[in-house]
Amino acid sequence: MRLGVLDVGSNTVHLLVVDAHAGAQPVPMASDKSVLRLMRYLTPDGAITDEGCTAVLEAVRNAAEVARRHQVDDLLPFATSALREASNGPELLARVERETGVALQVLSGEDEARLTFLAVRRWYGWSARDILLFDIGGGSLEIAAGANEIPAIALSLPLGAGRSTIGFLHDDPPLPNQVSALRAHAAAVLAEAVTAFQGLPAPHHVVGSSKTIRSLAKLAGSTSEGFGSGERMLLTRSQLADWVPRLARIPAEARPALPGITADRTFQIVAGGIVLSAAMAAFGVTELEVSPWALREGIILRYLDHLE
């Protein structure tokens, strides 16, 4: 069957169209993305402004039309932290359904972590044994760990790359004291979170997923031999430590000239690097592998599992 997965996130509204059936790898057929950066549209009381609501509506309406053109059999639409946490989120969700016909399912942060972990587990297989996962979105950082398809621990922390940029990196390029403040904040939040993982076995694989981590790995990481004809993308904490200060000195408009840094991530890539570096430090991680599958693939796999 042909499925469309519509992800209304903090940074983008992204439609992925795949051909899929139970027991097989989903095959991407089309993709459509609108860059919103919804964190820019939040009022002091946590509501999405009228301009932001209009942007969401237009992006969802456009994605729904793309899905119709590709004749999807089923559309799986979901929203994450930006709409989940907005004080006018329920009103906006109702308006989206009323005006576009798309009923967005709002995922909890823990659901995001579990579904992303499912995708990573399926990608790496059972031979990977215990996995520790980091996934950095626009609004939140998801961390999960375990040896099964359902993680033993799954947490969501308010350390997304977009949220961290808006909250701490007020200048472009950010000032050194702003970078230091975000680094200290991330370390404090993670120091409390890491206690939940104490007692779990040491991971056999540490995995990073999300566009932010893939971008950082393309910029600063390396590759090694993978399964079949593919390559494994690797990123070390020392590589991050080398590159993040350099990124922080470059204006956002100039960063897309660097390998892996796309226009839709250029404003928040520094914050993403700071948060990832802090997460790796908090968990004593020196190197991680980058998964090509993440939340959208997890949504597809869960849907197919339920069909089966």
C-alpha positions in Angstrom: 0.0 0.0 0.0 1.0 3.6 -0.4 1.2 5.5 2.9 1.8 9.2 3.7 3.3 10.2 7.0 2.7 13.9 7.8 5.0 15.2 10.6 4.0 18.6 12.0 7.1 19.4 14.1 8.6 22.4 15.7 10.8 23.2 12.7 9.1 21.7 9.6 5.9 20.2 8.3 7.2 17.2 6.4 5.2 14.7 4.3 6.9 11.4 3.5 5.2 9.1 1.0 6.3 5.4 1.0 5.2 2.2 -0.6 5.1 -0.4 2.2 3.7 -3.7 3.3 4.1 -5.7 6.5 7.5 -7.5 6.7 9.2 -5.4 4.1 11.3 -2.2 4.2 9.3 0.9 3.4 10.4 2.4 0.1 10.3 6.2 -0.1 8.4 7.6 -3.1 8.1 11.3 -2.5 8.8 14.0 0.1 7.4 17.5 0.7 8.7 19.9 3.3 7.7 23.3 4.6 10.1 25.1 6.9 8.1 26.9 9.7 10.4 27.2 12.8 7.3 27.5 14.9 9.3 28.5 18.0 9.6 32.0 16.4 5.8 32.3 16.6 5.3 31.8 20.3 3.8 34.5 22.5 5.1 35.0 26.1 2.1 33.0 27.4 3.1 30.1 25.1 0.4 30.5 22.4 1.2 30.2 18.7 0.5 33.6 17.0 -2.0 34.2 14.3 0.8 34.3 11.8 2.1 31.0 13.0 -1.4 29.4 12.9 -1.8 30.5 9.3 1.6 29.1 8.4 0.6 25.7 9.9 -2.7 25.6 8.1 -1.1 26.5 4.8 1.6 23.9 5.2 -0.8 21.1 6.2 -3.2 22.0 3.4 -0.3 21.9 0.9 0.9 18.5 2.3 -2.6 17.0 2.1 -2.8 18.1 -1.6 0.6 16.5 -2.3 -0.6 13.3 -0.6 -3.8 13.3 -2.8 -1.7 13.7 -5.9 0.4 10.7 -5.0 -2.8 8.7 -4.3 -1.9 7.6 -0.8 -4.1 4.8 0.6 -3.8 6.2 4.1 -2.4 9.4 5.6 -0.8 9.1 9.1 -0.7 12.7 10.4 0.9 13.6 13.7 2.2 16.6 15.7 4.9 16.8 18.3 6.1 19.3 20.9 5.2 22.6 19.3 1.5 21.9 19.1 1.5 19.6 22.1 2.8 22.4 24.4 1.2 25.5 22.8 -1.5 27.0 25.1 -3.8 27.3 22.0 -2.8 23.9 20.6 -6.2 22.3 21.0 -7.9 25.2 19.2 -5.3 25.1 16.4 -5.7 21.3 16.0 -9.5 21.7 15.7 -9.1 24.4 13.1 -6.6 22.3 11.1 -9.1 19.4 11.0 -12.0 21.7 10.2 -10.3 23.6 7.4 -8.0 20.9 5.9 -9.7 17.6 6.8 -6.5 16.4 8.5 -6.9 15.2 12.0 -3.5 15.4 13.6 -2.6 12.9 16.3 -0.6 14.6 19.1 2.2 12.4 20.3 3.6 12.7 23.8 7.3 13.1 24.2 7.6 9.5 25.5 5.6 8.3 22.5 8.1 10.0 20.3 11.0 8.3 22.1 9.4 4.9 21.9 8.4 5.1 18.2 11.9 6.4 17.2 13.4 3.6 19.3 11.3 1.0 17.4 12.5 2.4 14.1 16.1 2.2 15.2 15.7 -1.3 16.6 14.3 -2.5 13.3 17.1 -0.8 11.4 19.9 -2.3 13.5 18.2 -5.6 14.3 18.3 -7.8 17.3 22.1 -8.4 17.0 22.6 -4.8 18.1 21.5 -5.9 21.6 21.3 -3.0 24.1 20.9 0.4 22.4 21.1 3.9 23.8 19.3 6.4 21.5 19.5 10.2 21.2 17.1 12.1 19.0 17.1 15.9 18.8 14.0 17.6 17.4 13.1 21.2 17.2 11.4 21.3 20.6 12.7 18.3 22.5 15.4 15.8 23.0 14.3 12.2 23.2 16.5 9.6 25.0 15.6 5.9 25.1 17.5 2.7 26.0 16.9 -1.0 26.1 17.4 -4.4 24.5 13.9 -4.9 23.0 11.6 -3.1 20.6 10.0 -1.3 23.5 12.7 0.6 25.4 13.2 0.0 29.1 13.4 3.8 29.6 12.1 6.5 27.3 12.3 10.2 28.2 11.6 13.5 26.5 13.5 16.6 27.6 12.9 20.3 26.7 16.2 20.6 24.9 15.2 20.7 21.3 17.5 22.6 18.9 14.9 25.2 18.0 13.7 25.7 21.6 17.4 26.0 22.8 18.2 28.5 20.1 15.2 30.8 20.9 15.8 30.5 24.6 19.6 31.1 24.7 21.3 32.0 21.5 19.7 35.4 20.9 22.4 36.8 18.6 23.6 35.7 15.2 26.3 34.4 15.5 25.7 33.7 19.2 27.8 35.4 21.8 30.2 33.3 23.9 28.3 33.9 27.1 25.1 32.7 25.4 26.8 29.5 24.2 28.2 28.9 27.8 24.7 29.5 29.3 23.1 26.9 27.0 25.9 24.4 27.6 25.4 24.8 31.4 21.6 24.6 31.1 21.8 21.4 29.0 24.3 19.8 31.4 22.0 20.5 34.4 18.9 19.1 32.7 20.8 16.0 31.5 22.4 15.4 34.9 19.0 14.9 36.5 17.7 12.8 33.6 20.7 10.4 33.5 19.8 9.0 36.9 16.7 7.3 35.3 19.1 5.1 33.3 21.2 4.0 36.1 21.1 0.2 36.6 20.6 -0.5 32.9 23.3 -2.6 31.1 26.0 -0.6 29.2 24.8 -0.1 25.6 26.4 -2.2 22.9 25.4 0.6 20.4 24.9 4.3 20.9 22.7 5.7 18.1 21.7 9.2 17.1 18.8 10.0 14.8 17.1 13.1 13.5 18.0 15.6 10.8 20.1 17.7 13.2 22.3 14.8 14.2 22.7 13.6 10.6 23.7 17.2 9.6 26.3 17.3 12.3 27.6 13.9 11.3 27.9 14.9 7.7 29.8 18.0 8.7 32.1 16.7 11.5 31.8 12.9 11.4 33.3 10.0 9.5 32.1 6.8 7.7 33.1 3.2 8.1 32.0 0.0 6.4 28.4 -0.9 7.0 26.0 -3.7 6.1 25.8 -4.7 2.4 26.9 -1.8 0.2 26.0 0.9 2.7 28.3 2.9 5.0 27.9 3.6 8.7 28.0 7.3 9.6 29.9 7.9 12.9 30.2 11.0 15.1 32.6 11.4 18.1 32.3 13.8 21.0 35.8 15.1 20.2 34.7 15.9 16.6 31.7 17.8 18.0 34.0 19.7 20.4 36.1 20.8 17.5 33.3 21.9 15.2 30.6 23.4 17.4 32.8 26.5 18.5 33.6 27.1 14.8 30.0 26.9 13.8 29.1 29.3 16.6 31.4 31.9 15.0 29.8 31.7 11.6 26.6 33.6 10.8 23.5 31.5 10.1 23.2 32.6 6.5 26.8 31.4 5.8 26.5 27.9 7.4 24.8 26.2 4.4 28.1 26.5 2.5 29.4 23.8 4.9 28.9 20.1 4.2 25.7 18.7 5.6 24.2 22.1 6.8 20.9 22.7 5.1 19.0 25.9 5.0 16.2 24.5 7.1 18.6 23.7 10.0 21.1 26.5 9.7 19.6 28.7 12.5 19.5 25.9 15.1 22.5 23.7 14.2 24.7 25.3 16.8 22.2 24.7 19.6 21.8 21.1 18.3 25.5 20.5 18.5 25.7 21.9 22.0 22.8 19.8 23.3 24.2 16.6 21.6 27.7 17.2 23.0 26.1 17.7 26.5 24.1 14.5 26.1 27.1 12.4 25.1 29.1 13.8 28.0 26.3 13.2 30.5 26.1 9.5 29.5 29.8 9.0 29.1 29.5 8.5 25.3 32.6 9.0 23.1 31.1 8.0 19.8 27.7 7.3 18.2 26.3 5.8 15.0 23.7 7.7 13.0 20.5 5.9 12.1 18.8 6.8 8.8 15.4 5.8 10.4 13.7 7.9 13.0 10.2 8.9 14.1 8.4 8.9 10.8 9.6 5.3 10.1 8.5 4.3 13.6 5.0 5.6 12.8 5.0 3.5 9.6 6.2 0.4 11.3 3.7 0.6 14.1 0.9 1.1 11.6 2.0 -2.0 9.6 2.4 -4.1 12.7 -1.3 -3.3 13.7 -2.5 -4.2 10.2 -0.7 -7.5 10.4 
